[in-house]
Amino acid sequence: MKRVIFVNILILLTFAGISYWSEEKERLRETLSERAKEQEVLTDSGREQGKSTQEEEEEAQMDPKEEEKPAEAEEPKKDYIKWVDFGVSKFALAEAYEYDRDSYGTKAHISWIDLLAYTAAYTGGDFHNNQTVCQHMDQLKEMIGQGEELSKVVKDLEYFPYYQEAYGAVLGGMVGEYEIEVPTGDKKKPKTWEKRYGLKAFSPIARGFPYNDYDDFGSSRSYGYKRNHLGHDMLGQIGTPIIAVESGYVEALGWNQYGGWRIGIRSFDKKRYYYYAHLRQGFPYQPELREGSVVLAGDVIGYMGHTGYSTTEDTNNIDETHLHFGMQLIFDESQKDGDNEIWIDCYQLTNFLYRNQSETARNDDTKEWRRVYLMKDPSAEAYERTADYSMYP
């Protein structure tokens, strides 16, 4: 009997303990919950004030100079054209140019660059088929003539912006407004000034001087090291006047063992670099030229020869008399010199420019050739007012 009573008492004590600790656990849970809520209130209050205690302590230890130091901005990556394959034919250049010139000043006007870019966006830059070229150009002419905006016409042409920029880099300074002297037929006043819009770029060879050429771009050269020919050779007679194709400023002048006597002229927008090499021994270029000199399209800048392929200055070591004419495109200054240079095939372009040759006359006293009809180029006048030009003597 005593054993039974003892067991019952143990059972009662066990249940009482369980009940007690359950109540304690619940009270502990409520206490922790209330403390958590209080901590959230404190944290939110600290956020509203802007800083936590830890942040205030860290800032107290911070160097005032470090606090004032602005965050360094990441330099944006440059995005520019890395390569151009200029395959526009003489026919396409002529078709686009003539429409540009004839429609200038009308609502139907389209620049020749846009006509060529539109065509290239469909053909992938292939201009071999004249019929296809005309088909695409006529299509654009018709749409613009009906009042459609160019931006809407080309919005779905993925590669139009590329060709527009690439062809703009090649042809950008060749067409526009200018003034030039023209003959009057009057002996008392043989010349007069005339304002024009049209082709203001010239052939590199003066009018009346014969030359031969073919498409030799990319052919092999071996002097010094094996390489591709990155220019266009125009074969002629020693002393043939060499003409500035586009207005610009002289960036390079003097002797180079590969090009002999050479002149490098940069366009005012700095996107084109014209290279004239192998100039005449003894009297390679006009005596007044200096680095930084401004020249106008159509000016006589030098004379054909066959200097070069020698480390000795003023040496004739080229077999045939010719002008090496080259055009380099520059979308970023890092492309000017080095492995990223872009040189284009100028054969079709020089054939197109044959239509505009500069007429020259010889001064028997100085033995220099000078242009007969002067020119005023707005782009040159604008450049001469800039700081870039003023730094030259």
Phi, psi and omega in degrees: 000313179301322181297320181295315180299318181299318179296317180298319178299318178299320181295316180298318179297321180298312181296324179294319178297316180299316181297318181297312182290333174295315179295321179295320180297320181293318178297321179297318179297318180294321179297314179297321180297318179295320178296322179297319179296319179298321180294321178297320179297316179298317180298313179299321178297319178296322179293320179298325178284344173106340185214147173271169179301318180296319180295321179296321179294319180294321181291327178298329181272351185286143176289127180306326180295323180291326181294324183278344185291120181288154178290138181285125180280139178289134180288124182294144179285136180282137178239114181210163182293133183259341183203144177224128173252097185274099183247024181289130183280161175302320180299312181295319178301316181294316180299314182292316182297313184297324177290319177304309182297314186286333182263000183300133180089000178248166179292340181270007184294136174225133178290152181296331178296317180292322177298316180291320180294321178298315179296315181296328180296335177267327186260357184070026179085010180267119183242024183286329183265106183297324181295318178294320178301311180297321181300312182288320178295317179297324179298315180291319178302318182295315181294316179292324178296333178274003175099003179286147179276140182301318182300325179282326180296322187259003188299334180261003178270102189303320187260004178301314180301323179296309182293326178297316179289318181295312180289332175294325177293326180283315193250001191304329183256013189262342181231138179167192179275145179195172173236144180212149176285141178227152180289146180254338186084000179261123182295327180288324178225082189290340183225151175215158181275142180224130176276137183218161165236128180162208183285115178247013172259155186235160171295147178291347181250132182295155180297139176090359180250118185287152175204160175238149176203166174206170183280096183251012181297130179090356178291164188281142171230146187233350181296131180081303178196158181286132184200170176270149178280114186255048179198192181230120180270130179240107187275131181202211186256150176300133178092358176302128180297132178259135190249143173290120181293315182227152175296145181181197178233148182288121180255333179219141181204130177134204187266140173221134187297335179272311184267358183065217173290127183215158177234135174242122183242128181260135176292158183295330177276000175066015180268344181233140175233115181265132185240119180243116189230168181066038182287167192300142176292136175085320182216074189282323185212172183300136188296336183277351183290137175222163172298127184102346179298139175271132176237150178256149175305131181098348178289146170283124181247337182193194186221140183295143178204207176211044177278157176125184184058041180200145174278350179270122184299145176064039181252133172272108180226016176258135186294315185247140176291125180195163170261127168268112180249126180227152175230124178251137177260141183226106177265337176215144186299339177295344180271355185295313180227139177124205186279350184257019181292145178242108175249140184247160176285118185260004187301307181295323181293315180293328175294322176294318183290348178303334180294344182231083179259142182278130178276133185233163177220148184264135172266112185294333181287314183264347184063022177262152173256139178227155178292150181274318184249116181288165184220149171241119182248116181304327181293325178288320179296321178293319180296320183293346177266001183266165178293330180302318182284324187294344182280351179267148180291000000 
